[in-house]
Amino acid sequence: MFTVIFMYLCLSLGDSMADSIEPLFTHKAVDEGDNVTLSCKYKKSGGVDYLHWYRQYPKSKPEILLYIVQSGTIIPILPQECL
């Protein structure tokens, strides 16, 4: 059995909306319980405050996984079902 997870990226921008970000894959099928590495290509052209990572299961709303602040610190956020 496998699970398909759709990855979404969102930027919280300061002054500019010209930054370019692209996931290295838009979806990936994995066996349940397997780890998945999230990767993206990012080109900064202005001031970025946060980089947000989301996941979305089929027929479900997106869930925030984590965000990365400008200093590079990763802030994990557990989905509601993990609390």
Backbone as numpy.savetxt, mean C-alpha at the origin, in Angstrom:
# Nx Ny Nz CAx CAy CAz Cx Cy Cz
-5.73 -24.04 -1.97 -6.58 -22.86 -1.97 -5.69 -21.62 -1.97
-6.09 -20.60 -2.66 -5.30 -19.37 -2.69 -6.19 -18.16 -2.51
-5.56 -17.08 -2.14 -6.24 -15.81 -1.93 -5.67 -14.80 -2.91
-6.52 -14.01 -3.50 -6.06 -12.93 -4.38 -6.20 -11.63 -3.62
-5.12 -10.89 -3.54 -5.09 -9.61 -2.83 -4.79 -8.51 -3.84
-5.59 -7.48 -3.84 -5.35 -6.33 -4.70 -4.68 -5.24 -3.88
-3.60 -4.68 -4.38 -2.83 -3.67 -3.66 -3.12 -2.29 -4.24
-3.33 -1.35 -3.37 -3.57 0.04 -3.77 -2.58 0.94 -3.04
-2.16 1.98 -3.70 -1.26 2.95 -3.12 -1.94 4.30 -3.10
-1.65 5.08 -2.08 -2.24 6.41 -1.97 -1.19 7.35 -1.42
-1.10 8.52 -1.96 -0.16 9.53 -1.48 -0.91 10.65 -0.80
-0.40 11.09 0.33 -0.88 12.32 0.96 0.15 13.38 0.62
-0.21 14.30 -0.22 0.75 15.26 -0.74 0.62 16.60 -0.07
1.77 17.29 0.04 1.76 18.64 0.56 1.35 19.62 -0.53
2.33 20.14 -1.27 2.08 21.17 -2.26 1.87 20.64 -3.67
2.23 19.40 -3.95 2.26 18.93 -5.33 1.50 17.63 -5.52
0.88 17.50 -6.70 0.24 16.24 -7.08 0.98 15.63 -8.27
2.25 16.00 -8.49 2.98 15.57 -9.66 3.85 14.35 -9.41
3.88 13.83 -8.20 4.70 12.65 -7.91 4.14 11.44 -8.64
5.04 10.55 -9.04 4.65 9.35 -9.77 4.90 8.12 -8.91
3.88 7.28 -8.75 4.03 6.04 -8.00 3.30 4.94 -8.73
3.93 3.77 -8.78 3.37 2.66 -9.54 3.71 1.34 -8.84
2.71 0.51 -8.54 3.02 -0.79 -7.94 3.75 -1.68 -8.95
4.63 -2.54 -8.48 5.32 -3.45 -9.38 4.39 -4.57 -9.83
3.30 -4.79 -9.11 2.22 -5.67 -9.54 0.91 -5.11 -9.00
-0.18 -5.28 -9.76 -1.47 -4.76 -9.31 -2.27 -5.80 -8.55
-1.98 -7.05 -8.76 -2.58 -8.12 -7.96 -1.64 -9.32 -8.00
-1.77 -10.19 -7.02 -0.91 -11.35 -6.95 -1.66 -12.47 -6.24
-1.65 -13.67 -6.81 -2.29 -14.83 -6.19 -1.26 -15.56 -5.33
-1.62 -15.83 -4.09 -0.73 -16.54 -3.17 -1.55 -17.57 -2.39
-0.86 -18.59 -1.90 -1.52 -19.56 -1.03 -1.82 -18.92 0.31
-2.95 -19.28 0.89 -3.34 -18.73 2.18 -2.25 -19.02 3.21
-1.87 -17.99 3.95 -0.83 -18.11 4.97 0.56 -17.76 4.47
0.75 -17.66 3.14 2.06 -17.29 2.59 2.31 -15.80 2.77
3.57 -15.42 2.86 3.96 -14.01 2.92 3.94 -13.40 1.53
3.69 -12.10 1.47 3.72 -11.36 0.21 4.58 -10.12 0.43
5.47 -9.84 -0.51 6.28 -8.63 -0.45 5.63 -7.55 -1.30
5.42 -6.38 -0.70 4.82 -5.25 -1.40 5.93 -4.36 -1.93
5.88 -4.05 -3.21 6.92 -3.22 -3.82 6.29 -2.21 -4.76
6.96 -1.07 -4.90 6.47 -0.06 -5.83 7.65 0.71 -6.40
7.38 1.38 -7.51 8.33 2.28 -8.15 7.84 3.69 -7.84
8.70 4.53 -7.31 8.28 5.85 -6.86 9.26 6.90 -7.35
8.73 7.96 -7.96 9.55 9.07 -8.42 9.03 10.34 -7.75
9.84 10.90 -6.87 9.44 12.09 -6.12 9.77 13.35 -6.90
8.78 14.22 -7.04 9.03 15.49 -7.71 8.69 16.67 -6.80
8.08 16.39 -5.67 7.71 17.45 -4.74 7.76 16.93 -3.32
7.13 17.65 -2.42 7.13 17.25 -1.02 6.05 16.23 -0.71
6.43 15.06 -0.25 5.48 14.01 0.11 5.52 13.82 1.61
4.35 13.82 2.21 4.27 13.63 3.65 4.16 12.16 4.04
3.32 11.40 3.36 3.07 10.00 3.71 2.87 9.16 2.45
3.26 7.90 2.53 2.96 6.91 1.51 2.11 5.84 2.19
0.88 5.62 1.71 -0.05 4.68 2.33 -0.13 3.40 1.50
-0.15 2.25 2.17 -0.36 0.95 1.52 -1.71 0.41 1.96
-2.51 -0.04 0.99 -3.83 -0.63 1.26 -3.89 -2.02 0.65
-4.81 -2.85 1.16 -5.13 -4.11 0.49 -6.65 -4.15 0.33
-7.07 -4.91 -0.69 -8.51 -5.08 -0.90 -8.78 -6.49 -1.38
-9.58 -7.21 -0.61 -10.03 -8.53 -1.01 -11.22 -8.37 -1.95
-11.44 -9.34 -2.82 -12.60 -9.25 -3.71 -13.90 -9.02 -2.93
-14.72 -8.13 -3.44 -16.03 -7.79 -2.85 -15.91 -7.18 -1.45
-14.77 -6.60 -1.13 -14.58 -5.96 0.18 -14.01 -4.56 -0.03
-14.17 -3.71 0.98 -13.61 -2.36 0.90 -12.10 -2.41 1.19
-11.35 -1.42 0.70 -9.91 -1.38 0.97 -9.63 -1.23 2.47
-8.53 -1.85 2.91 -8.07 -1.74 4.30 -6.67 -1.16 4.29
-6.41 -0.19 5.14 -5.06 0.36 5.22 -4.17 -0.63 5.96
-2.97 -0.87 5.43 -2.01 -1.78 6.04 -0.95 -1.03 6.83
-0.40 0.01 6.20 0.67 0.77 6.84 0.85 2.07 6.10
1.58 2.97 6.72 2.02 4.15 5.98 3.46 4.46 6.36
4.13 5.14 5.46 5.54 5.50 5.63 5.62 7.01 5.65
6.20 7.56 6.70 6.34 9.01 6.81 7.57 9.46 6.05
7.69 10.76 5.85 8.75 11.31 5.02 10.15 10.89 5.49
10.35 10.69 6.79 11.66 10.29 7.31 11.99 8.84 6.96
11.00 8.08 6.46 11.21 6.68 6.14 10.69 5.73 7.21
10.19 6.27 8.31 9.65 5.43 9.38 8.36 4.76 8.90
8.26 3.45 9.13 7.08 2.68 8.74 6.14 2.58 9.94
4.89 2.98 9.74 3.87 2.93 10.79 2.87 1.84 10.41
2.94 0.65 11.06 1.98 -0.41 10.73 0.61 -0.11 11.32
-0.44 -0.47 10.59 -1.81 -0.32 11.06 -2.50 -1.66 10.85
-2.96 -2.27 11.93 -3.60 -3.57 11.82 -5.01 -3.44 11.28
-5.39 -4.31 10.34 -6.79 -4.31 9.90 -7.72 -4.62 11.07
-8.96 -4.18 10.98 -9.93 -4.31 12.07 -10.04 -5.75 12.57
-10.04 -6.76 11.68 -10.22 -8.14 12.12 -9.04 -8.66 12.93
-7.90 -7.96 12.91 -6.72 -8.39 13.67 -6.67 -7.77 15.06
-7.56 -6.83 15.36 -7.53 -6.16 16.66 -8.12 -7.02 17.75
